[in-house]
Amino acid sequence: MTNHKIVIAIDGHSSCGKSTIAKALATRFGYVFIDSGAMYRAVTLFVLRHNLMVDGEVNREELLHSLPEIKIEFRYNPERQSSDTYLNGENVEDEIRQLHVSQNVSPVAAIPEVRESMVRLQKEMGKNKGIVMDGRDIGTVVFPDAELKFFVTASAEIRARRRFDEQTAKGEMVSLAEILENVLERDHIDSTREASPLRKAGDALVLDNSNMTREEQLEWVIKKVKETLGNPE
């Protein structure tokens, strides 16, 4: 394997398997995986814990005042063979994946100052290359010059079913209808927000994984990475 390191940017809709693909690629090529969505989820958790959201409306003034206090980092967890998200020194990996955070993350992530703060941190994390980062605006805003970009998508119904299966497997009591509603709402907010809306980069490779297994997806993206690295076999 070549020592040449690149930045791999993976964008796409919520619950389309971006993080699963990104983690697998990072492991396969010895890269650092950075879950940008987890960063916005961590900020959202801070907002909820500090009662900075009422009826879906964020108290922007208070949040922006508190933004410098929010410290987010990733620490490798050998048991999961992946990184856990830490908020001000506390492991919040499990809590940020719960439905109450999912239901409130889009309005928080749509705030321009929040995005600016997270993008600065993301750019810093990727300055030495050798990273896989997934999110909504990685290939368009954070790393527009990334050597390889993927745009991942799937039907809303399939994405809702995947998240439903994932959460019920953890023992959470959730309804498929509620999750589908959340998926559709997040799609709308992510695609229409003023700051860094979700869109496909012009040079991104599209992966519609609606009818693909995880193994098929991974085989496809690994092939593309090898081709970009000049190692097609």
Beta strands, then each sheet from edge to edge (+ up, - down):
strand 1: 7-12
strand 2: 32-35
strand 3: 53-54
strand 4: 57-58
strand 5: 72-77
strand 6: 82-87
strand 7: 90-91
strand 8: 131-135
strand 9: 148-153
strand 10: 205-208
sheet 1: 2+ 8+ 1+ 9+ 10+
sheet 2: 3+ 4-
sheet 3: 5+ 6- 7+
end
